[in-house]
């Protein structure tokens, strides 16, 4: 199964799970007098829309490179991530506004059975987070990572709701707003998580240097190619679930242009076969200098 297919399957899992949970939370929140649960339902509804956007982004990113997009369509993923972050901040703002409004409005204590519902939701959302975040790591999808954090933030808001309802029920009359304060706290946590999701996506758009492990892997595999003396510059950038690289390869300066060209192709073919997440790379051939040792010839003589 390809990385794209894994990501699409994980996104469908998120969509179906969020539809079910939004219905459960909304119904339990209304019947159980818990705004924290209603707030959870609002976030899950936003999660459904966000997951649909993620699905669109991953599907669009699969399109091959064309004349107008020679590097492919992978950059749609961080752009979708920005939109998903917008959904998160919007839902957090709605939750905060409604929480503040309810804190000033007298209302009944939540029903005790809502704690059972929340306990089940917390366990399910944490499991969902672990499933989707694992897929995001396997595929390298920032959009899928954002989708995973939707599950984690949902679990945290449910924990906050559980604590708020527990306080309200344990302390009794006069503490009805504990549930609303819990929802307000959850909204702040959602905003914080939004930043954590936004930051790496911004780095991807800006071609920020974030991929030292990939650079080390590229350099290591280059050593396996005959007649490669060393590597020099190596820049890596991410596009969707894959990586593009610019690499300077050092070879014997006495070889012909044809031989250098052949080595470049050997390096490229070898790297693409060994590193599955590497989509393409540009190779520049550099002649060895006096500091480099050429197999069978020793160090180059110092130029006069």
Secondary structure, DSSP 8 states (H G I E B T S, - for coil): --HHHHHHHHHHHHHHHHHHHHHHHHHHHHHTT-HHHHHHHHHHHHHHHHHHHHHHHHHHHTS---SS-TT-STTHHHHHHHHHHHHHHHHHHHHHHHHHHHHTS------TTHHHHHHHHHHHHHHHHHHHHHHHHHHT-HHHHHHHHHHHHHHHHHHHHHHHHHHHHHH-TT-TTHHHHHHHHHHHHHHHHHHHHHHHHHHHHTT----HHHHHHHHHHHTTSTT--EEEEEEEEEETTEEEEEEEEEE-TTS-HHHHHHHHHHHHHHHHHH-TTEEEEEEEEEE--TTSEETTTEE-----
